[in-house]
């Protein structure tokens, strides 16, 4: 077996890797902590995914949506940062990606293009 590191590829149904991010206030937070709860989480990695996440609508009934933009930092300092690129390495991300995580903490949807349309379609399929 090769000594090279295996990279996980995000797949629907996968749980969160042990990745630590920095919250806007500088505190460390794991993806498990962010995903845990009675809410959906939309994780946008990269500026195009973050822009479309801000523009997306969410149903007003059912579980609420926690929006999480990860680096590059938003101009208003509201984005989480991944200075060690652990999120990118753990999920094998090579570009902008938008993940939709239902309350169970496992990946429910992955978008690498057409973020707004595909994620809103997935949200309609997963929510009342």
N, C-alpha and C positions, 0 to 999 in steps of 0.2 A: 504494500500500500504506500502511496506517495505521502510525503510529509506536508504537502500543500494543504492549506486550510479549505475545508468545504464551505461553500456559501449556500445558505438557505435561500430558496426562491419563494416569494410570497404566494401562497395558494389559499383559495377559499377554504375555510374551516380550520386553518392553522391558528394556534394560540400565539400570544405575544412573546417575542424573544426577550431575554433578560437584557434590556437596553435601558440605560439611564440617560435622561435628557436634563437640561437646565431650564427651569421655569423662568418666565420673565423677571421674577424677583430674585433669581440666582439660586434658588433651592433646587436640589437634586430630586428627580421624580422618575420612577420606573414606568414603563408602558403598562405593566400590570396595574399599578396604582391609578393611572389615567383611565384605563379601560374599565376598571371595576366600578360597578354601580348599576342603578336601574335605568341608565341612559344609553343611547347610541353614541359612538365617538366617530367623528370624521377626522382623519389624520391626513393633512396635506403636506407632502414633502416637495419643496421647490416652489418658485414664485408663480408659475402658471396654475398649478394645482391650488395654491393658496388663494389666488385671485378668484378662481371659479368657486371655491368653497365659500368665500364671502358672499358670492352672488346667488348661491343655491337656496332654494326654499325648503322648508321642513314642515311636515304636517303639524297642525296645531293640536291634534289629539294624540294620545298614546305617549310613549317614552320621549323625553326631550333629547336634543342633540347637543353634545359637547363638541365644539369645533377646536381643532388643534392644528396650528400651522407650525411646521418645523423648518427652521433655517431656509433661506437667509432671513435674518431677523427683520421683522416688519419695521417700517419707519417709526411707528409709535411704540416700539419695544414690546409688542404683545405676543411675539412669536417665541416658541420654545427653541432652544439651540441644541445642537448635537456636535459639539466641538471635536469629539473624537471619532465622529462618523460611525458610531456603533449601530445606529438605525439603518443607515445605508448598507453597511457590511452585513448586518444580521439578516436583512431582507433581500440583499442582492440588488438594491435599487440602483439603476443607472441613469435615471432622469426623473422628471416630475412624475409623481404618483399620488393618487388619492385613494385611501383605504377607508371603507365604511365598516365599523365594528359594532355589531349588535350587543345588547346587554350581557350576553354570555362571554364576551371577551375574545371571541374567535373572529377571524376575518370573514365578513359577509360579502364584500365586493371589493374589487381591485380595478382601478382605472389608470391607464397610462397615456390616454389621449381622450379627447372629447369628454373631459371630466364632468362638466355640468350636466349634460344630457344623460350619460350612462349612470351617474350616481343618483340623479333624481329618479330615474326609472327603477333602479335597485331599491331606493328608499320606498317608493310606492309599493313595490312587491313585498317589502318586509314590514310595513306599518299599516295600521288600519286606515 
